Amino acid sequence: MHPEKRHLMRSSFFVDEVGQYRLVYRIFEENKVRFYFVGAHKEYEKWYKQGF
């Protein structure tokens, strides 16, 4: 069972918040995950505005 997560703007990406950090990732199969971004909130905003 996976923890509760939220989608990034109705895409196949998910966002988790861990303290002040954001993790953006996709789940391809039950046990395959690829991370696209890990960083602080301000870094996340900059990354997001670039069109992820």
Rosetta blueprint (number, residue, H / E / L):
1 M L
2 H L
3 P L
4 E L
5 K L
6 R E
7 H E
8 L L
9 M L
10 R L
11 S L
12 S L
13 F L
14 F E
15 V E
16 D E
17 E E
18 V E
19 G L
20 Q L
21 Y E
22 R E
23 L E
24 V E
25 Y E
26 R E
27 I E
28 F E
29 E E
30 E L
31 N L
32 K E
33 V E
34 R E
35 F E
36 Y E
37 F E
38 V E
39 G E
40 A E
41 H H
42 K H
43 E H
44 Y H
45 E H
46 K H
47 W H
48 Y H
49 K H
50 Q L
51 G L
52 F L
